Amino acid sequence: MGADEMWKHSTGKGVKVAVVDSGVNPETSSLKGQVLVDEVPKSAAYRATRDADGHGTSMAEIIAGTGAGGGLKGLAPGAKIIPINMSLPEAGAHDQAKEITTEEAIRAAADTDAKIINMSFGSEFYSSEEEAAIKYAASKGKLLFAAVGNDGDAGNKRSYPASDPYAVGVAAIDKSGTVGKFSTYGNDVDLSAPGLDIPGWCDSTFTRYCTTEGTSPASAIASASAALVWSAHPDWTANQVLRSFIDTAGRTWAKDKPSKYLGYGIIRPRRVLIDKDINPGPANRDPLAAENGADPDEDITATKDSSAAPSSSSSAPSSGASAEPTGAEGSASGPTSAAAKDTDSGSGTRTWVIVGAVAAVLVIGGAGFAVLRARRNA
């Protein structure tokens, strides 16, 4: 999936991605000029550009980093980032009166001009307010990607908001295309993207990158993929972008029987970009309505939900950074190839992951939903 070839078709220009996370530092070499600070809603302005642990900035760079100054170059370097900070208990004591909950952050993101909302965080606690916020964002035509969680080898607990209807759950694969042992599996997995051996900032000092793994970077790569496709097809709706990903996903199993590990397969934005005759299907029909417990003929954008009650639960970033730095500041590993392998579905199509100072995160993104889902492959 060479970036150079994809970038001949699209770089994500003209598309905004809201990153709901720990904040985004707009001053890293890779993000200068990429973060739309002036477009952050007043309700979400507190600490929006003060990243508590480097997580949100890492996600933003994976999506839209330019690679300037030896930094990380993202999959959609032409896209722009709108940072939305949410309350993070582990980030230390701040002015809680100014901090916002996850559902308030999602609603704030929904009220911006961002087409895509990236949610690389998760909690095992369900919140009806958070679910309502997801539906509100979907009703406004947003495409929402969420990390499915990192508990696959430790209880495999469901993670919210990935488990909420209209949130797109993304699992993590390694360089061989095999799902990560930590990647939470089950009915909430819709698509998959690389999430192992991905560079990210080690901490909030922003002095060096560490090797990270988790479904957080996988979600960010999914969001970047959507930015590429939406830039190339600005007249498409979220339903059509999502459907194009499902139709072109790398898999060796039947399309109507999604895998519990990789969902509908590995997202392949290049397949969408190079197909001049691709049919995205109807604009107002959710391609995963049945899995969302919705009427296949319902137009979600016609139903506006304006409730915004606060939630008692908080969600934390779901990716973990290893203690091993990648080397010199701003450097990263070279290209590796990957064959899509699924523990329960065999192996199949190939994809590429390239992350580097002068290269890019070249991969895939996802789509899907939660809560009322059909059974997945055993």
HUMO-V581000 format. One record per backbone hydrogen bond with DSSP energy under -0.5 kcal/mol. NH is the residue of the N-H (numbers start at 1). CO is the residue of the C=O. If there is no record, write none. Layout:
BEGIN
NH:CO
NH:CO
END
This chain:
BEGIN
6:2
7:3
8:5
9:6
10:6
14:78
15:12
17:80
18:116
19:17
19:82
20:18
20:118
21:19
21:84
24:48
26:24
28:25
31:28
32:28
34:31
35:31
36:34
36:81
37:35
39:36
40:37
44:41
45:42
48:45
50:47
51:49
52:22
58:54
59:55
60:56
61:57
62:58
63:59
64:60
65:61
66:30
67:72
70:67
71:68
73:356
74:65
74:72
75:62
76:63
77:74
78:11
79:11
79:76
80:15
81:34
82:17
83:81
84:19
85:44
86:21
87:100
91:88
92:89
96:94
98:95
99:95
105:101
106:102
107:103
108:104
109:105
110:106
111:107
112:109
115:16
116:16
117:143
118:18
119:117
119:145
121:119
122:316
123:160
126:124
131:127
132:128
133:129
134:130
135:131
136:132
137:133
138:134
139:135
140:136
140:137
141:138
142:137
143:115
144:142
145:117
145:143
146:168
147:119
148:170
152:182
154:151
156:151
160:123
163:159
164:161
167:164
168:144
169:167
170:146
171:191
173:193
174:178
177:174
179:341
180:172
183:180
184:149
186:260
189:186
190:169
190:188
191:169
192:265
193:171
195:173
196:173
198:212
200:210
202:208
206:203
210:200
211:324
212:198
213:320
214:195
218:214
219:215
220:216
221:217
222:218
223:219
224:220
225:221
226:222
227:223
228:224
229:225
230:226
231:227
232:228
233:229
234:231
236:233
241:237
242:238
243:239
244:240
245:241
246:242
247:243
248:244
249:245
249:246
250:266
251:249
257:254
259:263
263:259
264:190
265:262
266:250
267:192
269:363
271:268
272:268
273:269
274:270
275:271
276:274
278:275
280:278
285:282
286:284
286:298
289:286
292:288
293:290
294:289
298:295
300:298
302:299
303:300
304:302
306:304
316:122
318:120
320:213
322:211
325:323
326:209
327:209
331:328
336:353
338:351
339:176
340:349
341:177
341:339
342:346
345:342
346:342
348:340
351:338
353:336
361:73
362:360
363:361
370:164
372:370
373:371
377:258
END
